[in-house]
Amino acid sequence: MNDTNETRLNTTAQLRASLWGTLEVRFQSIRNDIERYGFIVGVLGRFAYPRLGRTDKGVPIRYPARLLSLAVFRDSPA
């Protein structure tokens, strides 16, 4: 299994692999809404969201939503 830093994901194929669980990704925790918004904007900008084709546009949207939802569960008290 590949292990990569989140910022090194540069293709929608890599994002898909990450979403499907075939690519292990390390990322730093997000502490507040400002950092959360910055992360989302960064992902959309890195993948040039407005220029993506219709079939690829859903991937950069699902990716931060998935990571942020996982972070919420990880950081919540047991």
C-alpha positions in Angstrom: 0.0 0.0 0.0 1.4 3.4 -0.9 1.8 6.0 1.9 1.7 9.6 0.8 1.2 13.1 2.2 -2.2 14.5 1.4 -0.7 17.5 -0.5 1.0 15.1 -3.0 -2.3 13.9 -4.4 -2.4 15.6 -7.7 -4.7 13.6 -9.9 -8.3 12.6 -9.7 -7.2 9.0 -10.0 -5.1 9.4 -6.8 -8.1 10.9 -5.1 -10.3 8.0 -6.2 -7.7 5.5 -4.9 -7.7 7.4 -1.6 -11.5 7.4 -1.3 -11.6 3.7 -2.1 -9.0 2.9 0.6 -6.3 1.6 -1.7 -4.0 4.6 -1.1 -3.0 5.4 2.5 -2.8 9.1 3.1 -1.4 11.1 6.0 -2.8 14.5 6.8 -2.6 17.0 9.6 -5.6 17.6 11.9 -7.7 20.6 11.3 -8.4 22.7 14.4 -11.1 25.1 13.4 -13.5 26.3 10.7 -11.0 28.6 9.1 -8.5 25.7 8.6 -11.3 23.5 7.4 -12.4 26.1 4.8 -8.8 26.6 3.8 -8.3 22.8 3.3 -11.4 22.6 1.1 -10.4 25.6 -1.0 -6.9 24.2 -1.3 -8.1 20.9 -2.6 -10.4 22.4 -5.1 -7.7 24.8 -6.3 -5.0 22.1 -6.5 -7.3 20.1 -8.8 -8.4 23.2 -10.9 -12.0 22.3 -10.1 -13.7 24.7 -12.6 -11.7 23.1 -15.4 -12.5 19.5 -14.6 -14.8 17.5 -16.7 -18.2 16.5 -15.5 -17.2 13.0 -14.5 -14.2 14.2 -12.4 -15.9 17.1 -10.6 -17.4 14.9 -7.9 -14.1 13.5 -6.8 -12.5 16.7 -5.3 -15.9 17.4 -3.6 -16.2 14.0 -2.0 -12.5 13.8 -0.9 -12.4 16.7 1.7 -15.9 15.7 2.9 -14.7 12.2 3.6 -11.5 13.3 5.3 -13.3 15.9 7.4 -16.0 13.5 8.5 -13.3 10.9 9.5 -11.5 13.7 11.4 -14.7 14.5 13.3 -15.1 10.8 14.4 -11.4 10.5 15.3 -11.4 13.7 17.4 -14.7 13.1 19.2 -14.7 11.8 22.8 -15.4 8.1 23.2 
